[in-house]
Amino acid sequence: MTRKNSYKLAMTMLCVMLAVSLFPGVALAETEADLAVEKDNIVGFQALSEMQTLPVDFTTVDEDGKKVVVHVNPIILAEVDGDMVAELIESSDLNAGDRININNIGYCERRYAPMPAVDFDNYYNTTYIYDVVRETHNKFVISVAKGSTKTLESTWTYTISGGFEGTVSLYDVASVTAKLAGAVTCTYKTTYVFKGPPESSKYNSREYRVKYYKQRVKVTQTDPVTSFKRTSTYDKAVKYADYFIDSKIG
């Protein structure tokens, strides 16, 4: 990237952050992703899953032999790892040469259940074992043609919530629920302007999507008198990733 382009990208990112804080829900004339230069920075697909630190722009070839271009918003780069990107590629209906742009990560909003008069976590020696974070829902929002803009006719919103799986056998459900309960919500209002690829782009269609993630938590409590253990699994809402796919259709 030239010094001129680097300066342009840096100034645009600064404007993005300022505009988002002052005018939420309003898209800018040029997005950060549209200014980013595609690079032939090849990352092997098998190696991708093991990478904890990613470049902002890179290219990989999926297990079907399709070349996929990836761009991660630099502001959230530390929140995105290779396993997340690999799973995103595998679960998306991509064509060779498509570009995935990961724009934002949103996290769980704690919904505190009423705490019991006494927190029995310590009494029952409660342990929490966290499984891997996994995708649970992938939702389509809107698609926009090259050089065009669109707004929604009504507010788009989707929420996932946490909860116990199957039969709950814990001694103290209330304390555990109060610690793990929460929901993840992504909302687009009718004032939000969705942009298609710019006129200068080689792509002619942009599809906006939101992916949601949960994490199973194995909770075990032990009766201090009998030493008998009880175990249940809580499916905790974790985060969402909003992203868009640029494609060349036709």
GUVO-492727 format. One record per residue (C-alpha): residue in three letters; x, y, z. Coordinates in steps of 0.05 Angstrom, whole numbers. Example, Ala and Ser with C-alpha at 12.3 -4.5 7.8 and 13.67 -1.06 7.14 Angstrom:
<nodes>
   code       xx       yy       zz
    ALA      246      -90      156
    SER      273      -21      143
</nodes>
This chain:
<nodes>
   code       xx       yy       zz
    MET        0        0        0
    THR       28       69      -19
    ARG       38      124       33
    LYS      -19      162        0
    ASN      -67      103        5
    SER      -45       89       76
    TYR      -60      161       95
    LYS     -128      158       61
    LEU     -146       93       97
    ALA     -124      120      164
    MET     -164      184      156
    THR     -225      145      134
    MET     -222       99      195
    LEU     -218      161      239
    CYS     -279      190      205
    VAL     -316      123      212
    MET     -305      122      287
    LEU     -326      194      294
    ALA     -388      186      251
    VAL     -410      123      287
    SER     -405      157      354
    LEU     -442      220      331
    PHE     -490      192      279
    PRO     -503      117      292
    GLY     -538       80      236
    VAL     -514      125      179
    ALA     -467       97      127
    LEU     -410      138       99
    ALA     -395      153       25
    GLU     -337      104       26
    THR     -332       46       75
    GLU     -267       24      107
    ALA     -273      -43       70
    ASP     -282       -9        2
    LEU     -218       31       11
    ALA     -177      -30       31
    VAL     -132      -57      -24
    GLU     -139     -132      -40
    LYS      -74     -168      -31
    ASP      -47     -235      -56
    ASN      -26     -251       14
    ILE      -38     -325       11
    VAL      -57     -362       75
    GLY      -65     -437       72
    PHE     -135     -459       91
    GLN     -111     -514      138
    ALA      -63     -466      172
    LEU     -118     -413      177
    SER     -156     -451      231
    GLU      -94     -449      276
    MET      -79     -375      268
    GLN      -93     -330      328
    THR      -68     -267      294
    LEU      -91     -250      223
    PRO      -70     -199      171
    VAL     -123     -148      154
    ASP     -125     -171       81
    PHE     -109     -240       55
    THR     -130     -294        6
    THR     -142     -367       19
    VAL     -166     -427      -21
    ASP     -222     -467       13
    GLU     -229     -542       15
    ASP     -268     -541      -50
    GLY     -211     -506      -86
    LYS     -245     -438      -89
    LYS     -204     -375      -80
    VAL     -234     -330      -26
    VAL     -212     -260      -10
    VAL     -218     -238       63
    HIS     -218     -169       95
    VAL     -223     -157      170
    ASN     -239      -88      197
    PRO     -174      -67      230
    ILE     -212      -40      290
    ILE     -236     -110      309
    LEU     -175     -149      284
    ALA     -156     -172      354
    GLU     -226     -202      363
    VAL     -224     -246      301
    ASP     -182     -309      296
    GLY     -168     -358      239
    ASP     -216     -411      263
    MET     -274     -361      261
    VAL     -257     -340      190
    ALA     -248     -412      166
    GLU     -316     -431      195
    LEU     -347     -369      163
    ILE     -319     -390       95
    GLU     -342     -463      103
    SER     -413     -444      123
    SER     -423     -391       69
    ASP     -447     -405       -2
    LEU     -388     -374      -37
    ASN     -366     -370     -110
    ALA     -293     -370     -131
    GLY     -264     -300     -122
    ASP     -317     -276      -72
    ARG     -295     -229      -17
    ILE     -316     -235       56
    ASN     -313     -171       96
    ILE     -320     -178      172
    ASN     -345     -112      196
    ASN     -363     -115      270
    ILE     -368     -160      331
    GLY     -423     -151      383
    TYR     -424     -185      450
    CYS     -473     -213      501
    GLU     -514     -164      541
    ARG     -520     -192      611
    ARG     -592     -204      633
    TYR     -585     -213      707
    ALA     -634     -262      737
    PRO     -652     -246      809
    MET     -596     -269      854
    PRO     -618     -315      910
    ALA     -612     -289      981
    VAL     -551     -334      989
    ASP     -502     -350      932
    PHE     -490     -425      939
    ASP     -435     -429      886
    ASN     -381     -437      939
    TYR     -423     -481      984
    TYR     -433     -531      928
    ASN     -362     -521      900
    THR     -391     -503      832
    THR     -345     -512      773
    TYR     -354     -485      702
    ILE     -322     -518      642
    TYR     -328     -477      577
    ASP     -332     -513      510
    VAL     -311     -481      444
    VAL     -351     -423      417
    ARG     -394     -446      358
    GLU     -441     -417      306
    THR     -516     -427      320
    HIS     -552     -380      271
    ASN     -534     -345      206
    LYS     -584     -292      185
    PHE     -592     -255      119
    VAL     -605     -180      124
    ILE     -605     -149       54
    SER     -569     -149      -13
    VAL     -548      -88      -52
    ALA     -526      -80     -124
    LYS     -462      -46     -146
    GLY     -464       30     -140
    SER     -531       28     -104
    THR     -557       41      -33
    LYS     -616       12        4
    THR     -652       21       69
    LEU     -697      -28      105
    GLU     -773      -21      103
    SER     -777      -40      176
    THR     -727      -49      233
    TRP     -688     -114      228
    THR     -670     -147      294
    TYR     -652     -216      317
    THR     -635     -242      387
    ILE     -607     -306      415
    SER     -612     -322      490
    GLY     -577     -370      536
    GLY     -610     -427      573
    PHE     -602     -497      602
    GLU     -602     -557      556
    GLY     -646     -617      574
    THR     -661     -635      646
    VAL     -632     -590      699
    SER     -607     -628      759
    LEU     -565     -577      797
    TYR     -573     -564      870
    ASP     -574     -488      860
    VAL     -601     -467      792
    ALA     -614     -394      811
    SER     -541     -375      825
    VAL     -516     -408      761
    THR     -570     -375      719
    ALA     -554     -307      748
    LYS     -481     -315      728
    LEU     -491     -342      657
    ALA     -557     -312      633
    GLY     -553     -262      576
    ALA     -573     -247      504
    VAL     -540     -225      440
    THR     -579     -177      396
    CYS     -563     -144      330
    THR     -609      -89      304
    TYR     -611      -48      240
    LYS     -660       10      239
    THR     -693       39      178
    THR     -645       98      181
    TYR     -585       54      166
    VAL     -560       60       95
    PHE     -533       -4       64
    LYS     -484        6        7
    GLY     -468      -39      -51
    PRO     -397      -46      -79
    PRO     -371       20     -107
    GLU     -373       34     -182
    SER     -298       21     -186
    SER     -305      -49     -156
    LYS     -299     -114     -196
    TYR     -358     -141     -155
    ASN     -430     -124     -172
    SER     -469     -150     -112
    ARG     -462     -144      -36
    GLU     -500     -189       13
    TYR     -504     -168       86
    ARG     -510     -223      139
    VAL     -504     -233      214
    LYS     -476     -296      247
    TYR     -491     -313      320
    TYR     -449     -355      368
    LYS     -460     -394      432
    GLN     -417     -434      480
    ARG     -437     -495      521
    VAL     -417     -492      594
    LYS     -414     -556      635
    VAL     -434     -538      706
    THR     -421     -586      764
    GLN     -442     -579      836
    THR     -421     -624      894
    ASP     -461     -636      957
    PRO     -412     -621     1014
    VAL     -444     -672     1059
    THR     -454     -732     1013
    SER     -401     -713      960
    PHE     -453     -730      908
    LYS     -444     -691      843
    ARG     -497     -662      797
    THR     -482     -637      727
    SER     -521     -596      676
    THR     -504     -559      612
    TYR     -519     -486      600
    ASP     -517     -459      529
    LYS     -490     -389      537
    ALA     -502     -333      485
    VAL     -434     -304      467
    LYS     -431     -256      408
    TYR     -450     -240      336
    ALA     -409     -221      275
    ASP     -438     -176      223
    TYR     -406     -184      155
    PHE     -419     -177       81
    ILE     -400     -218       19
    ASP     -381     -183      -45
    SER     -394     -225     -107
    LYS     -392     -220     -183
    ILE     -459     -247     -208
    GLY     -472     -263     -280
</nodes>
